[in-house]
Amino acid sequence: MKIRAVVALVLFTAIGAFVLGTRMGATGHVQADAKFIASLTTTKLKDLESGNLERLREALEFDRDLALIRHGEGENGLSIYLWPEMVAGEYKAIGQRGLARAATYRKEHPTKWAEPETLDSLDSDTRRGLEENARMLERVTAEYAQ
């Protein structure tokens, strides 16, 4: 009986620590990434100020495409268990509307994830990763576009 109680306590503690660590780790990752996002945003603002709208448009399309890819990667992961609030209620409805808007815009204004010439110049692992991202982007666009 004592062994079962100890095992149950250890398992409960481990599961709780894993979930808490994962949720807190995600916050830490976002905080660590903030300096790069700030720098990229500054470049976009400078493009806007200088009237370099084509480069700004391409950068924003890349951001949108990358966000759609990341969403597709997370759809079947642990995130639905670690962040259940993201797939329930009003938050889910807001997310669905946002995905539909982004995917519909991309469908109406298609972008190429990688040009064939670019793919030919890359090593096989990098090329495979870009091709996988392109497939994910097309799948998410097709699924959510209206």
Phi, psi and omega in degrees: 000317179295323181296317179298319180296318179295315179299316179297318179296316179297315179297315179300316179296316181296316180295315178298317179295321179297310181297312180297316179298320179294315180295317179290324178298323178297319178297317178298321179295316179297318180294320179293327181281345187301322182295324179287320178297318179298318179295314179296322178295321178298319177299318179295320178296320178294321175299319179297313180298322183272359179079015179276068188288330179295313179295322177297315179300315180298320179295318180291323176296320177298315178302314180297314180299316180297321178295320177295320178297312181299322177298314180300321179294325184275349184300325184250016182266194180283351187301329180293338178267326182278331179230066183298336179295342181280346182239026182222153170058217185296323180300319178296316181297318178297316178298318179297318178295319179296316177297317180298318180295315180294315182292322179294318178298317180295321179297321180283336181229073187296147175235153174262131181288324177205135177285148179304322179297322179293315180299321181296334183273358185260157174289164189297322180293316179295317179299315180299319178297317178294320179295321178295318177298320179297318178296317179298317180299316179294321180295313181295320178299313181296323183289321188257343182293143180250000000 
